[in-house]
C-alpha cells in the first residue's frame, strides 16, 4: 500500500490537488488544462517567463529591470498567453494535428531593418506586436508540449539557466529603442555578445508548429533528450551544407532568397544558391557555425531542450545544457573528413571535463585556445 508523504488533509487542499481537480473538470468539458493553475504550482518556471517591455542600455546584454515576469503581468497580458496555449493545445492534441499546421505567423517575416546595403550584417527586425505574437505562440507550444506529456521529459526540474533559454523573450528577441525588435542575432560574432546567455545564433527562429512538425515528420524525437539531440545532429550531418561568402544581406538573399538571417523553413526544405561558383546550387544551406548553432537552438526549443551558444575565437559552439555536453565547433557535423568516417554525429560531443580542459572555465565568450576549435571532428576524421 502506498504511504502518503504528508497528511491526507494537507494533500487534499494543496495547490497541486486543486489543479488536478480543476483539470479533470476541464477535460470532461473538452477544455485544455489550466495553464495559470499549472504555473501557480511551478513558481520557478513562472518566474522564468519574462517579456522585455522596454529598452534599456543595450540590445546585447538586456538587464532584468527591462523585463517583467509572469507573476507581474497584468490579467490581460496573462490571458494572451493562456489563449495562445489553448489554441496550440487544441491543435496538437486534436484529431489531425500535423495534417494542417494552421500557422498564421508570417514565415519569413517582413524585415523592417534597413537592408539596402548589400554588405550589411543581416539583421531581422519586426514590430513590437509581431514580436509579442511570436513570443506568445512559442511559449504556447512549449507549455502544450510540457502539460500534455508530448515528450517524456519535463521542464519542471530545469535550472534557472536552462529555463531562460526556453521562456525568456531575450533568448531570441531584443527590443530596440524604437519599439521594434531584433530577432535572433544579425551579428552573432559581435564583440558585445559577451555572456553565453545573450548569444542567440545566426539563424532565424521559425514558426513553432512548423518546427515541431519538422522534428516529428523527420522522426527525430527520441525517448530521451540525449537521443533526440543525437538524431538531430545526424540530420545536420547528412543534410546541411556550409554556405559561401560572408554573412551579409547579399549572400543571405543569394542562398535563401531572403534579405535577413536564414529562415529555418528554407534551411529545412533547401534552396537554390545564386552565389557565383556555388556547387551544388541546390542544397540545405546553413550559415556556417553561427547559423548551425542557431539552427540547433531554434529546433530543439520545440521539444523543450535548451541549447546555449558559446563563442570562442569568433567561432560558434554549442552547449546542451541539460546533458552537460558540447560541440566544440558548429561546423563539426558536416566536416568532410568526419562525414567520410561514417560515424554517428553524437561521437562529436564532448563532456564538461573535456571542454574545460580544452577551453577553460570562463562562462563568457572568449578568444583563447583557438587551436582547439573543431578539435573533436579532426580527431575523428578520416585523413
One Martini backbone bead per residue (centre of mass of N, CA, C, O) as a GRO file, in nm:
protein
  383
    1UNK     BB    1   0.098   0.035   0.021
    2UNK     BB    2   0.064   0.361  -0.011
    3UNK     BB    3   0.248   0.629   0.135
    4UNK     BB    4   0.199   0.926   0.249
    5UNK     BB    5   0.402   1.213   0.302
    6UNK     BB    6   0.128   1.340   0.400
    7UNK     BB    7  -0.144   1.452   0.496
    8UNK     BB    8  -0.447   1.432   0.357
    9UNK     BB    9  -0.547   1.719   0.407
   10UNK     BB   10  -0.306   1.857   0.273
   11UNK     BB   11  -0.344   1.733  -0.010
   12UNK     BB   12  -0.643   1.814  -0.069
   13UNK     BB   13  -0.550   2.142  -0.027
   14UNK     BB   14  -0.364   2.162  -0.243
   15UNK     BB   15  -0.267   2.300  -0.534
   16UNK     BB   16  -0.232   2.041  -0.696
   17UNK     BB   17  -0.514   1.922  -0.638
   18UNK     BB   18  -0.681   2.153  -0.747
   19UNK     BB   19  -0.570   2.126  -1.036
   20UNK     BB   20  -0.664   1.840  -1.087
   21UNK     BB   21  -0.965   1.899  -1.059
   22UNK     BB   22  -0.985   2.118  -1.270
   23UNK     BB   23  -0.876   1.945  -1.511
   24UNK     BB   24  -1.093   1.730  -1.498
   25UNK     BB   25  -1.329   1.918  -1.563
   26UNK     BB   26  -1.214   2.026  -1.829
   27UNK     BB   27  -1.196   1.755  -1.976
   28UNK     BB   28  -1.503   1.695  -1.973
   29UNK     BB   29  -1.537   1.973  -2.156
   30UNK     BB   30  -1.287   1.983  -2.366
   31UNK     BB   31  -1.049   2.120  -2.210
   32UNK     BB   32  -0.781   2.253  -2.129
   33UNK     BB   33  -0.561   2.304  -1.920
   34UNK     BB   34  -0.445   2.505  -1.659
   35UNK     BB   35  -0.193   2.721  -1.682
   36UNK     BB   36  -0.214   2.901  -1.430
   37UNK     BB   37  -0.216   2.666  -1.230
   38UNK     BB   38   0.054   2.540  -1.308
   39UNK     BB   39   0.227   2.793  -1.248
   40UNK     BB   40   0.147   2.811  -0.943
   41UNK     BB   41   0.304   2.515  -0.896
   42UNK     BB   42   0.561   2.660  -1.077
   43UNK     BB   43   0.744   2.920  -0.986
   44UNK     BB   44   1.010   2.894  -1.146
   45UNK     BB   45   0.882   2.901  -1.422
   46UNK     BB   46   0.718   3.161  -1.394
   47UNK     BB   47   0.978   3.343  -1.344
   48UNK     BB   48   1.095   3.276  -1.648
   49UNK     BB   49   0.861   3.440  -1.763
   50UNK     BB   50   0.982   3.686  -1.994
   51UNK     BB   51   0.922   4.031  -2.081
   52UNK     BB   52   1.026   4.285  -2.289
   53UNK     BB   53   0.902   4.622  -2.230
   54UNK     BB   54   1.194   4.761  -2.257
   55UNK     BB   55   1.450   4.981  -2.316
   56UNK     BB   56   1.800   4.910  -2.201
   57UNK     BB   57   2.116   5.026  -2.305
   58UNK     BB   58   2.088   4.726  -2.467
   59UNK     BB   59   2.093   4.442  -2.707
   60UNK     BB   60   2.313   4.239  -2.559
   61UNK     BB   61   2.245   4.319  -2.238
   62UNK     BB   62   1.964   4.246  -2.072
   63UNK     BB   63   1.808   4.371  -1.823
   64UNK     BB   64   1.586   4.281  -1.578
   65UNK     BB   65   1.440   4.569  -1.567
   66UNK     BB   66   1.321   4.520  -1.876
   67UNK     BB   67   1.142   4.305  -1.730
   68UNK     BB   68   0.857   4.075  -1.703
   69UNK     BB   69   0.706   3.855  -1.507
   70UNK     BB   70   0.430   3.669  -1.485
   71UNK     BB   71   0.334   3.768  -1.194
   72UNK     BB   72   0.342   4.084  -1.327
   73UNK     BB   73   0.125   4.048  -1.505
   74UNK     BB   74  -0.144   4.116  -1.640
   75UNK     BB   75  -0.441   3.978  -1.705
   76UNK     BB   76  -0.427   4.028  -2.014
   77UNK     BB   77  -0.141   3.915  -2.057
   78UNK     BB   78  -0.201   3.631  -1.950
   79UNK     BB   79  -0.431   3.569  -2.151
   80UNK     BB   80  -0.260   3.562  -2.406
   81UNK     BB   81  -0.114   3.299  -2.329
   82UNK     BB   82  -0.357   3.119  -2.281
   83UNK     BB   83  -0.463   3.134  -2.567
   84UNK     BB   84  -0.212   3.024  -2.709
   85UNK     BB   85  -0.214   2.754  -2.562
   86UNK     BB   86  -0.503   2.654  -2.638
   87UNK     BB   87  -0.462   2.655  -2.942
   88UNK     BB   88  -0.225   2.449  -2.951
   89UNK     BB   89  -0.361   2.224  -2.801
   90UNK     BB   90  -0.596   2.176  -3.004
   91UNK     BB   91  -0.397   2.101  -3.226
   92UNK     BB   92  -0.202   1.879  -3.100
   93UNK     BB   93  -0.475   1.715  -2.963
   94UNK     BB   94  -0.604   1.647  -3.208
   95UNK     BB   95  -0.680   1.450  -3.480
   96UNK     BB   96  -0.488   1.640  -3.706
   97UNK     BB   97  -0.216   1.813  -3.637
   98UNK     BB   98  -0.012   1.761  -3.910
   99UNK     BB   99  -0.202   1.817  -4.159
  100UNK     BB  100  -0.248   2.112  -4.017
  101UNK     BB  101  -0.091   2.389  -3.888
  102UNK     BB  102  -0.235   2.667  -3.862
  103UNK     BB  103  -0.039   2.898  -3.945
  104UNK     BB  104  -0.001   3.273  -3.898
  105UNK     BB  105   0.291   3.316  -3.924
  106UNK     BB  106   0.520   3.479  -4.079
  107UNK     BB  107   0.718   3.305  -4.348
  108UNK     BB  108   0.898   3.516  -4.345
  109UNK     BB  109   0.938   3.809  -4.225
  110UNK     BB  110   0.909   4.127  -4.246
  111UNK     BB  111   1.177   4.341  -4.297
  112UNK     BB  112   1.254   4.647  -4.111
  113UNK     BB  113   1.522   4.665  -4.193
  114UNK     BB  114   1.803   4.798  -4.339
  115UNK     BB  115   1.885   4.637  -4.666
  116UNK     BB  116   2.047   4.818  -4.883
  117UNK     BB  117   2.314   4.701  -4.788
  118UNK     BB  118   2.477   4.426  -4.912
  119UNK     BB  119   2.715   4.431  -4.669
  120UNK     BB  120   2.535   4.393  -4.446
  121UNK     BB  121   2.418   4.283  -4.168
  122UNK     BB  122   2.159   4.029  -4.107
  123UNK     BB  123   1.905   4.176  -3.999
  124UNK     BB  124   1.603   4.129  -3.797
  125UNK     BB  125   1.295   4.321  -3.806
  126UNK     BB  126   1.018   4.378  -3.585
  127UNK     BB  127   0.743   4.438  -3.443
  128UNK     BB  128   0.604   4.442  -3.141
  129UNK     BB  129   0.348   4.269  -3.200
  130UNK     BB  130   0.502   4.043  -3.353
  131UNK     BB  131   0.686   3.964  -3.118
  132UNK     BB  132   0.467   3.887  -2.917
  133UNK     BB  133   0.339   3.664  -3.087
  134UNK     BB  134   0.587   3.485  -3.118
  135UNK     BB  135   0.633   3.438  -2.819
  136UNK     BB  136   0.353   3.321  -2.738
  137UNK     BB  137   0.352   3.083  -2.938
  138UNK     BB  138   0.597   2.944  -2.823
  139UNK     BB  139   0.496   2.908  -2.533
  140UNK     BB  140   0.245   2.752  -2.603
  141UNK     BB  141   0.401   2.507  -2.707
  142UNK     BB  142   0.579   2.442  -2.466
  143UNK     BB  143   0.329   2.390  -2.272
  144UNK     BB  144   0.190   2.171  -2.438
  145UNK     BB  145   0.422   1.971  -2.427
  146UNK     BB  146   0.430   1.954  -2.118
  147UNK     BB  147   0.125   1.907  -2.020
  148UNK     BB  148   0.085   1.661  -2.244
  149UNK     BB  149   0.336   1.470  -2.275
  150UNK     BB  150   0.493   1.471  -2.561
  151UNK     BB  151   0.735   1.430  -2.372
  152UNK     BB  152   0.936   1.248  -2.124
  153UNK     BB  153   1.009   1.534  -2.035
  154UNK     BB  154   1.082   1.810  -1.797
  155UNK     BB  155   1.085   2.152  -1.681
  156UNK     BB  156   1.046   2.133  -1.364
  157UNK     BB  157   1.378   2.061  -1.319
  158UNK     BB  158   1.492   2.312  -1.414
  159UNK     BB  159   1.698   2.556  -1.439
  160UNK     BB  160   1.736   2.887  -1.481
  161UNK     BB  161   1.927   2.858  -1.724
  162UNK     BB  162   1.737   2.668  -1.889
  163UNK     BB  163   1.474   2.841  -1.885
  164UNK     BB  164   1.576   3.094  -2.034
  165UNK     BB  165   1.583   2.972  -2.323
  166UNK     BB  166   1.259   2.922  -2.335
  167UNK     BB  167   1.106   3.193  -2.162
  168UNK     BB  168   1.283   3.424  -2.259
  169UNK     BB  169   1.268   3.673  -2.485
  170UNK     BB  170   1.592   3.720  -2.492
  171UNK     BB  171   1.650   3.438  -2.649
  172UNK     BB  172   1.525   3.592  -2.948
  173UNK     BB  173   1.477   3.890  -2.838
  174UNK     BB  174   1.531   4.256  -2.908
  175UNK     BB  175   1.480   4.558  -2.791
  176UNK     BB  176   1.428   4.869  -2.917
  177UNK     BB  177   1.396   5.212  -2.901
  178UNK     BB  178   1.146   5.202  -3.118
  179UNK     BB  179   0.991   4.901  -3.046
  180UNK     BB  180   1.135   4.717  -3.192
  181UNK     BB  181   1.274   4.391  -3.306
  182UNK     BB  182   1.515   4.169  -3.276
  183UNK     BB  183   1.596   3.862  -3.444
  184UNK     BB  184   1.819   3.741  -3.315
  185UNK     BB  185   2.155   3.742  -3.482
  186UNK     BB  186   2.309   3.944  -3.716
  187UNK     BB  187   2.583   3.945  -3.506
  188UNK     BB  188   2.713   3.681  -3.340
  189UNK     BB  189   3.029   3.803  -3.330
  190UNK     BB  190   2.991   4.023  -3.145
  191UNK     BB  191   3.166   4.172  -2.886
  192UNK     BB  192   2.899   4.222  -2.698
  193UNK     BB  193   2.876   3.909  -2.688
  194UNK     BB  194   2.964   3.774  -2.390
  195UNK     BB  195   2.735   3.617  -2.284
  196UNK     BB  196   2.592   3.321  -2.335
  197UNK     BB  197   2.282   3.401  -2.300
  198UNK     BB  198   2.310   3.632  -2.548
  199UNK     BB  199   2.359   3.416  -2.766
  200UNK     BB  200   2.148   3.353  -3.067
  201UNK     BB  201   2.246   3.331  -3.342
  202UNK     BB  202   2.248   3.276  -3.726
  203UNK     BB  203   1.928   3.215  -3.709
  204UNK     BB  204   1.590   3.190  -3.786
  205UNK     BB  205   1.320   3.166  -3.628
  206UNK     BB  206   1.045   2.972  -3.637
  207UNK     BB  207   0.762   2.839  -3.643
  208UNK     BB  208   0.648   2.624  -3.409
  209UNK     BB  209   0.485   2.411  -3.571
  210UNK     BB  210   0.691   2.360  -3.789
  211UNK     BB  211   0.919   2.263  -3.603
  212UNK     BB  212   0.773   2.019  -3.480
  213UNK     BB  213   0.705   1.884  -3.752
  214UNK     BB  214   0.991   1.831  -3.838
  215UNK     BB  215   1.066   1.637  -3.608
  216UNK     BB  216   0.835   1.437  -3.661
  217UNK     BB  217   0.868   1.376  -3.974
  218UNK     BB  218   1.188   1.294  -3.921
  219UNK     BB  219   1.213   1.119  -3.663
  220UNK     BB  220   1.372   1.290  -3.400
  221UNK     BB  221   1.206   1.190  -3.159
  222UNK     BB  222   1.298   1.062  -2.865
  223UNK     BB  223   1.310   0.907  -2.543
  224UNK     BB  224   1.533   1.132  -2.521
  225UNK     BB  225   1.729   1.397  -2.530
  226UNK     BB  226   1.983   1.259  -2.633
  227UNK     BB  227   1.848   1.118  -2.878
  228UNK     BB  228   1.745   1.377  -3.013
  229UNK     BB  229   2.015   1.514  -3.054
  230UNK     BB  230   2.142   1.287  -3.223
  231UNK     BB  231   1.938   1.297  -3.457
  232UNK     BB  232   1.987   1.592  -3.539
  233UNK     BB  233   2.290   1.566  -3.595
  234UNK     BB  234   2.254   1.362  -3.824
  235UNK     BB  235   2.091   1.549  -4.003
  236UNK     BB  236   2.307   1.761  -4.035
  237UNK     BB  237   2.523   1.578  -4.156
  238UNK     BB  238   2.330   1.480  -4.411
  239UNK     BB  239   2.226   1.795  -4.512
  240UNK     BB  240   2.423   2.016  -4.454
  241UNK     BB  241   2.560   2.326  -4.605
  242UNK     BB  242   2.800   2.538  -4.648
  243UNK     BB  243   2.826   2.846  -4.716
  244UNK     BB  244   2.896   3.130  -4.905
  245UNK     BB  245   3.078   3.363  -4.779
  246UNK     BB  246   2.936   3.624  -4.619
  247UNK     BB  247   2.738   3.777  -4.367
  248UNK     BB  248   2.501   3.908  -4.578
  249UNK     BB  249   2.244   4.021  -4.750
  250UNK     BB  250   2.336   3.907  -5.022
  251UNK     BB  251   2.403   3.609  -4.937
  252UNK     BB  252   2.127   3.547  -4.823
  253UNK     BB  253   1.971   3.589  -5.087
  254UNK     BB  254   2.132   3.380  -5.256
  255UNK     BB  255   2.052   3.129  -5.063
  256UNK     BB  256   1.734   3.223  -4.932
  257UNK     BB  257   1.567   3.464  -5.048
  258UNK     BB  258   1.672   3.661  -4.798
  259UNK     BB  259   1.700   3.972  -4.619
  260UNK     BB  260   1.847   3.779  -4.386
  261UNK     BB  261   1.818   3.542  -4.197
  262UNK     BB  262   1.793   3.212  -4.203
  263UNK     BB  263   1.528   3.036  -4.263
  264UNK     BB  264   1.433   2.744  -4.134
  265UNK     BB  265   1.248   2.639  -4.365
  266UNK     BB  266   1.481   2.673  -4.588
  267UNK     BB  267   1.684   2.486  -4.465
  268UNK     BB  268   1.504   2.230  -4.471
  269UNK     BB  269   1.414   2.241  -4.786
  270UNK     BB  270   1.581   2.416  -4.957
  271UNK     BB  271   1.798   2.588  -5.196
  272UNK     BB  272   1.901   2.819  -5.440
  273UNK     BB  273   2.213   2.920  -5.540
  274UNK     BB  274   2.366   3.241  -5.672
  275UNK     BB  275   2.640   3.205  -5.604
  276UNK     BB  276   2.936   3.232  -5.730
  277UNK     BB  277   3.025   2.892  -5.779
  278UNK     BB  278   2.810   2.718  -5.665
  279UNK     BB  279   2.867   2.384  -5.514
  280UNK     BB  280   2.595   2.333  -5.516
  281UNK     BB  281   2.298   2.488  -5.568
  282UNK     BB  282   2.133   2.277  -5.433
  283UNK     BB  283   2.053   2.312  -5.077
  284UNK     BB  284   2.105   2.284  -4.725
  285UNK     BB  285   2.174   2.566  -4.607
  286UNK     BB  286   2.430   2.708  -4.393
  287UNK     BB  287   2.566   2.970  -4.172
  288UNK     BB  288   2.754   2.804  -4.044
  289UNK     BB  289   2.826   2.797  -3.715
  290UNK     BB  290   2.614   3.017  -3.642
  291UNK     BB  291   2.377   2.890  -3.792
  292UNK     BB  292   2.383   2.605  -3.658
  293UNK     BB  293   2.348   2.686  -3.365
  294UNK     BB  294   2.077   2.824  -3.414
  295UNK     BB  295   1.930   2.581  -3.527
  296UNK     BB  296   1.951   2.395  -3.282
  297UNK     BB  297   1.812   2.586  -3.084
  298UNK     BB  298   1.540   2.633  -3.248
  299UNK     BB  299   1.451   2.333  -3.267
  300UNK     BB  300   1.475   2.219  -2.964
  301UNK     BB  301   1.264   2.411  -2.841
  302UNK     BB  302   1.005   2.238  -2.934
  303UNK     BB  303   1.115   2.007  -2.697
  304UNK     BB  304   1.251   2.137  -2.442
  305UNK     BB  305   1.562   2.196  -2.540
  306UNK     BB  306   1.833   2.351  -2.415
  307UNK     BB  307   2.047   2.592  -2.587
  308UNK     BB  308   2.380   2.697  -2.590
  309UNK     BB  309   2.588   2.969  -2.696
  310UNK     BB  310   2.917   2.983  -2.805
  311UNK     BB  311   3.236   3.178  -2.816
  312UNK     BB  312   3.543   3.103  -3.002
  313UNK     BB  313   3.734   3.277  -3.202
  314UNK     BB  314   3.454   3.340  -3.376
  315UNK     BB  315   3.314   3.072  -3.297
  316UNK     BB  316   3.063   2.834  -3.288
  317UNK     BB  317   2.900   2.684  -3.008
  318UNK     BB  318   2.771   2.402  -2.808
  319UNK     BB  319   2.534   2.371  -2.529
  320UNK     BB  320   2.389   2.103  -2.357
  321UNK     BB  321   2.257   2.166  -2.065
  322UNK     BB  322   2.118   1.888  -1.965
  323UNK     BB  323   2.388   1.702  -2.056
  324UNK     BB  324   2.688   1.821  -2.057
  325UNK     BB  325   2.737   1.900  -2.367
  326UNK     BB  326   2.951   1.946  -2.668
  327UNK     BB  327   3.036   2.160  -2.938
  328UNK     BB  328   3.343   2.288  -3.063
  329UNK     BB  329   3.179   2.308  -3.349
  330UNK     BB  330   2.924   2.379  -3.568
  331UNK     BB  331   3.073   2.228  -3.828
  332UNK     BB  332   3.128   1.925  -3.756
  333UNK     BB  333   2.902   1.740  -3.890
  334UNK     BB  334   3.003   1.853  -4.203
  335UNK     BB  335   3.270   1.747  -4.196
  336UNK     BB  336   3.427   1.572  -4.432
  337UNK     BB  337   3.607   1.381  -4.265
  338UNK     BB  338   3.377   1.290  -4.079
  339UNK     BB  339   3.177   1.180  -4.289
  340UNK     BB  340   3.367   0.956  -4.399
  341UNK     BB  341   3.369   0.792  -4.122
  342UNK     BB  342   3.071   0.707  -4.047
  343UNK     BB  343   2.968   0.846  -3.785
  344UNK     BB  344   2.814   0.935  -3.524
  345UNK     BB  345   2.745   1.256  -3.421
  346UNK     BB  346   2.771   1.197  -3.110
  347UNK     BB  347   3.090   1.171  -3.118
  348UNK     BB  348   3.134   1.491  -3.099
  349UNK     BB  349   3.083   1.488  -2.810
  350UNK     BB  350   3.159   1.666  -2.514
  351UNK     BB  351   3.248   1.715  -2.201
  352UNK     BB  352   3.311   1.918  -1.942
  353UNK     BB  353   3.604   1.833  -1.891
  354UNK     BB  354   3.702   1.868  -2.183
  355UNK     BB  355   3.622   2.157  -2.227
  356UNK     BB  356   3.791   2.274  -1.998
  357UNK     BB  357   4.068   2.170  -2.104
  358UNK     BB  358   4.040   2.332  -2.385
  359UNK     BB  359   3.879   2.632  -2.273
  360UNK     BB  360   3.796   2.644  -1.990
  361UNK     BB  361   3.578   2.825  -1.735
  362UNK     BB  362   3.446   3.034  -1.886
  363UNK     BB  363   3.120   3.199  -1.929
  364UNK     BB  364   3.250   3.347  -2.158
  365UNK     BB  365   3.337   3.480  -2.428
  366UNK     BB  366   3.639   3.396  -2.624
  367UNK     BB  367   4.018   3.415  -2.724
  368UNK     BB  368   4.109   3.104  -2.660
  369UNK     BB  369   4.223   2.814  -2.773
  370UNK     BB  370   4.185   2.801  -3.094
  371UNK     BB  371   4.300   2.513  -3.180
  372UNK     BB  372   4.035   2.356  -3.048
  373UNK     BB  373   3.863   2.424  -3.274
  374UNK     BB  374   3.747   2.124  -3.404
  375UNK     BB  375   3.899   1.881  -3.272
  376UNK     BB  376   3.703   1.639  -3.273
  377UNK     BB  377   3.674   1.607  -3.580
  378UNK     BB  378   3.976   1.564  -3.633
  379UNK     BB  379   4.002   1.300  -3.464
  380UNK     BB  380   3.766   1.146  -3.650
  381UNK     BB  381   3.891   1.180  -3.910
  382UNK     BB  382   3.960   1.107  -4.234
  383UNK     BB  383   4.258   1.160  -4.413
   0.00000   0.00000   0.00000
